[in-house]
Amino acid sequence: MDIGFIGLGVMGTPMAGHLARAGHSLTLLDQDNATAQRAAEACGAGARVAATPREVAGQSDIIITMLPNGEVVREVALGEAGLIHGLRPGALLLDTSSCEPWLTQQTGAALAGRGASMVDAPVSGAQWGAIDAQLVFMVGGHAPDVARVRPLLDVMGRAVFHLGGPGAGHAMKCINNCITAVTLANTAQGLIAGKRYGLDPVAMIDVLNASTGGSWITQTHFKQRVFNRTFDDPFKLALMLKDMGIAVQLAHENGAPVPLWDLAQQLWGQAAEASAPDASVSELVRWVEQQAGTELTPGAVPP
């Protein structure tokens, strides 16, 4: 297929690379032209760089976006030089960003007015999942449109879940990330409680991973990013806070009581205020450490 790809950061670049290796022709765009040029070189002869979303649309049957939020996606799709002004007949926008479901529905409706379709397919799996083509896609959209993009999702990931109509994928993504955020904060607090009692955090993680308290967070985060003091998860704290805000708003608007989410959003907001604007999501743990006056370094401390 002729595929457009807009947003070539830590996730988008490897995702585009998998599509290029599968034989698709790519038209690439990023707000940083140098990033787009590097991605095009990595993708090979079948890739070119465009100057505007409109130009991407004119060269593509399916356009994939991996962008920060729904407002950016809407601007790329509907703005002055947006996709909507250059769409091919029967074009489809596949948005893999993490976005507000209500904005996704609005953008999709505007594109439908021009004869185009939209599927939201946000991902879980982080940077390494994108690199290894092991992403999990949470998909919202009409069944024929989802079937049309399924071969592309299979190239970039390991699992595809169709949750419902337009916006359903983005709803699931923000809920997933909010649960993850609560788990990260909860695990950090538990490890600090154990450390202050005298337990070794490394041993505690081993126990959790063999017990009911284990999670994706205990398996992938603390030994890899906290105990070695790197705090270097490529996902940004501000983006996690954004997704939590979407999940909390979604819950409130649908009458779901989420007091734990409300509290977690406050804690994450305080951590964001105390951190650099581009801080890693791992910095949440450092903030919890600072509140407790205890670092999660390896080794037991006598009580």
Long-range contacts (C-beta under 8 A, 24 or more apart in sequence): 1-25, 1-61, 1-62, 1-152, 2-27, 2-59, 2-60, 2-61, 2-62, 3-27, 3-60, 3-61, 3-62, 3-63, 3-64, 3-152, 4-28, 4-29, 4-50, 4-56, 4-57, 4-59, 4-60, 4-62, 4-63, 4-64, 5-29, 5-63, 5-64, 5-65, 5-66, 6-30, 6-53, 6-56, 6-63, 6-64, 6-65, 6-66, 6-67, 6-76, 7-65, 7-66, 7-67, 7-97, 8-35, 8-36, 8-39, 8-66, 9-35, 9-66, 10-127, 10-130, 10-234, 11-66, 11-96, 11-123, 11-127, 11-130, 12-39, 12-66, 12-130, 13-38, 13-39, 13-42, 14-127, 14-130, 14-131, 14-133, 15-64, 15-66, 15-96, 15-130, 15-135, 15-156, 16-43, 16-47, 16-64, 17-42, 17-43, 18-133, 18-155, 18-156, 19-64, 19-152, 19-155, 19-156, 20-44, 20-46, 20-47, 22-155, 24-152, 27-55, 27-56, 27-59, 27-60, 28-56, 29-53, 29-55, 29-56, 52-81, 53-77, 53-79, 53-81, 53-82, 53-83, 53-86, 54-81, 54-82, 54-83, 54-85, 54-86, 55-86, 56-83, 56-86, 57-83, 57-84, 57-85, 57-86, 57-87, 57-88, 57-91, 58-86, 58-87, 58-88, 60-88, 60-91, 61-88, 61-90, 61-91, 61-92, 62-91, 62-92, 62-93, 62-94, 62-148, 62-149, 62-152, 63-91, 63-92, 63-93, 63-94, 64-94, 64-95, 64-96, 64-152, 65-93, 65-94, 65-95, 65-96, 65-97, 66-96, 66-97, 67-95, 67-97, 68-97, 68-239, 68-242, 69-97, 69-98, 69-99, 69-100, 69-242, 70-97, 70-99, 70-100, 70-102, 70-103, 70-104, 70-107, 70-170, 71-100, 71-103, 72-97, 73-97, 73-99, 73-103, 73-104, 73-107, 74-103, 74-106, 74-107, 77-107, 77-110, 77-111, 78-107, 78-110, 78-111, 83-111, 83-116, 84-110, 84-111, 84-114, 84-116, 87-111, 87-114, 87-115, 87-116, 89-115, 90-115, 90-116, 90-117, 91-115, 91-116, 91-117, 92-116, 92-117, 92-118, 92-119, 92-145, 92-148, 92-149, 93-117, 93-118, 93-119, 94-118, 94-119, 94-121, 94-149, 94-152, 95-119, 95-120, 95-121, 95-122, 96-121, 96-122, 96-123, 96-137, 97-122, 98-122, 98-170, 98-173, 98-174, 98-177, 98-239, 98-242, 98-243, 98-246, 99-170, 99-246, 100-170, 100-246, 101-140, 101-167, 101-168, 101-170, 101-171, 101-174, 101-246, 101-250, 102-167, 104-140, 104-166, 104-167, 104-170, 105-166, 105-167, 108-166, 108-167, 117-141, 117-142, 117-145, 117-148, 118-145, 118-166, 119-145, 119-146, 119-149, 119-166, 119-169, 120-166, 120-167, 120-168, 120-169, 120-170, 121-149, 121-153, 121-160, 121-169, 122-169, 122-170, 122-172, 122-173, 123-157, 123-173, 124-173, 124-176, 125-157, 125-158, 126-220, 126-233, 126-234, 126-235, 127-234, 127-235, 129-157, 130-156, 133-157, 133-158, 134-158, 136-160, 136-161, 137-161, 137-169, 138-163, 138-168, 138-169, 138-170, 138-172, 138-173, 138-176, 139-163, 139-168, 139-169, 140-164, 140-165, 140-166, 140-167, 140-168, 140-169, 140-170, 140-171, 140-172, 141-165, 141-166, 141-168, 141-169, 142-166, 170-246, 171-250, 173-243, 174-243, 174-244, 174-246, 174-247, 174-250, 175-247, 175-250, 177-240, 177-243, 177-244, 177-247, 178-243, 178-244, 178-247, 178-248, 178-261, 178-264, 180-216, 180-217, 180-240, 181-240, 181-243, 181-244, 181-264, 181-268, 181-284, 182-260, 182-261, 182-264, 183-215, 183-216, 183-217, 184-217, 184-221, 184-281, 184-284, 184-285, 185-264, 185-267, 185-268, 185-284, 185-288, 187-213, 187-215, 187-217, 187-218, 187-221, 187-222, 188-226, 188-284, 188-285, 188-288, 188-289, 188-296, 189-288, 189-292, 191-222, 191-296, 192-288, 192-289, 192-292, 192-294, 192-296, 195-294, 195-296, 195-301, 196-292, 196-294, 196-301, 196-303, 197-303, 198-300, 198-301, 198-302, 198-303, 199-300, 200-298, 200-299, 200-300, 201-227, 201-296, 201-297, 201-298, 202-227, 202-298, 202-299, 203-300, 221-282, 221-285, 222-285, 222-296, 225-280, 225-282, 226-282, 226-285, 226-296, 227-296, 227-297, 227-298, 229-297, 230-282, 231-280, 231-282, 231-283, 231-285, 231-286, 232-280, 232-282, 233-280, 233-281, 233-282, 234-280, 235-280, 235-281, 236-278, 236-279, 236-280, 236-281, 237-268, 237-271, 237-272, 237-275, 237-279, 237-280, 237-281, 237-283, 237-284, 238-272, 238-277, 238-278, 238-279, 239-281, 240-268, 240-281, 240-284, 241-265, 241-268, 241-269, 241-272, 244-268
